[in-house]
């Protein structure tokens, strides 16, 4: 075997024996590569499907009860967006933060939990707020699979009163007011985290 490896080696360019001996170490990372491939497919797939389709797949396709189907759908779909926002946030953190934490002798898990994640959360917070707003508004789609949420109840009232315009205007105002409250909470949290970050840096 060594003779064969020496024969296919190119001095100064390719060491066949080193390549062969390194295979077990390199292949030990294959499971993680496959896991990341699955994760990327999951993120891409769920970001590209309308929420209504996901609801129908879980409710009709998997024959789930309405409420569990809605809970599952409104969990797995936003998770794909949140994962992508966090990935971008992690990439936005200066490499010097890792190096400074390592120089202090902090274990890797402490670096992630106490140094990196708080910064990533602050960077991702505006995007996470948008996910929250979209998710709240999207809950109205659960009415399509018979979940008795606010929009479904509004449809019942509108049908009984035969006045859809009045009831739907009321529902629109309620959604808007709640979204305003959620946006205010997001802005307050962003300001609080910005102040905390400045105090900690100072």
Secondary structure, DSSP 8 states (H G I E B T S, - for coil): -HHHHHHH-BTTTB-HHHHHHHHHHHHTTHHHHHHHHHHHHHHHHHHTS-HHHHHHIIIIIS---HHHHHHHHHHHHHHHHHHHHHHHHHHTS-HHHHHHHHHTT--HHHIIIIIIHHHHHHHHHHHHHHHHHHHHHHGGGGGGGT---HHHHHHHHHHHHT-HHHHHHHHHHHHHHHHHHHHHHHHHHHHHHHHHHHHHH-
